[in-house]
């Protein structure tokens, strides 16, 4: 038995599961409304499968967009595959969830970012904005702040 609960790993698995669930729903029903995804992944991950010319062009990471046209979206337990259009050239991609670095749906200001630490462990971040500094932070869109008015209750007393 370990001395502590590994919340980082538990969150890591949960966030990858969230991505899997979202993609599963999209594979069955399509993208609803204005939803679309920017998915950045590590092209050096040993299980990533992309065309050689894409790997040459993006030797370390690549961001793909799932929005207007995508085909053959198949969602598995550990990875998903999809065909995307690159300059009128459809290309199949196979992306393990562990290779994903960011998953963003800008239509609702939602994003997940998985940061590598110096000791090569990953920590998930939940963010509505592209840059957050806390290890795990849930952010909401910024709201306009107003100074509070101080009202004396004496004026309401009889």
Residue pairs with C-beta under 8 A, 6 or more apart in sequence:
8 121
8 122
8 123
8 124
8 135
11 123
11 124
11 136
12 114
12 122
12 123
12 124
14 124
15 112
15 114
15 124
15 126
16 97
16 98
16 100
18 112
19 97
19 100
19 103
19 112
20 75
20 77
20 80
20 97
23 73
23 75
23 80
24 75
26 66
26 73
27 73
27 74
27 75
31 66
31 67
33 107
34 107
35 105
35 107
35 108
36 65
36 66
36 67
36 68
36 105
36 106
36 107
37 65
37 66
37 67
37 103
37 104
37 105
38 63
38 64
38 65
38 102
38 103
38 104
38 106
39 63
39 64
39 65
39 66
39 95
39 100
39 102
39 103
39 104
40 61
40 62
40 63
40 100
40 101
40 102
40 103
41 48
41 61
41 62
41 64
41 95
41 99
41 100
41 101
42 48
42 60
42 61
42 99
42 101
43 50
43 54
43 55
43 58
43 59
43 60
43 61
43 62
43 99
44 59
44 60
45 96
45 98
45 99
47 79
47 94
47 96
47 98
47 99
48 93
48 94
48 95
48 96
48 99
49 81
49 92
49 93
49 94
50 58
50 62
50 91
50 93
50 94
51 91
54 62
54 86
54 91
61 101
63 102
64 84
64 93
65 84
66 73
66 82
66 84
69 84
69 85
70 82
70 83
70 84
71 82
71 83
71 90
72 81
72 82
72 83
72 92
73 80
73 81
73 82
74 80
74 81
74 82
78 96
78 97
78 98
79 94
79 95
79 96
79 97
80 94
80 95
80 97
81 92
81 93
81 94
81 95
82 92
82 93
82 95
83 90
83 91
83 92
83 93
84 90
84 91
84 93
85 91
100 114
101 113
101 114
102 111
102 112
102 113
102 114
103 111
103 112
104 110
104 111
104 112
104 130
105 111
109 128
109 129
109 141
110 128
111 126
111 127
111 128
111 129
111 130
112 124
112 125
112 126
112 127
113 124
113 125
113 127
113 130
113 132
114 122
114 123
114 124
114 125
115 122
115 123
115 124
115 125
116 122
117 123
123 135
123 136
124 136
125 132
125 134
125 135
125 136
125 137
126 136
126 137
126 138
126 139
127 137
127 138
127 139
128 139
128 140
128 141
129 139
132 139
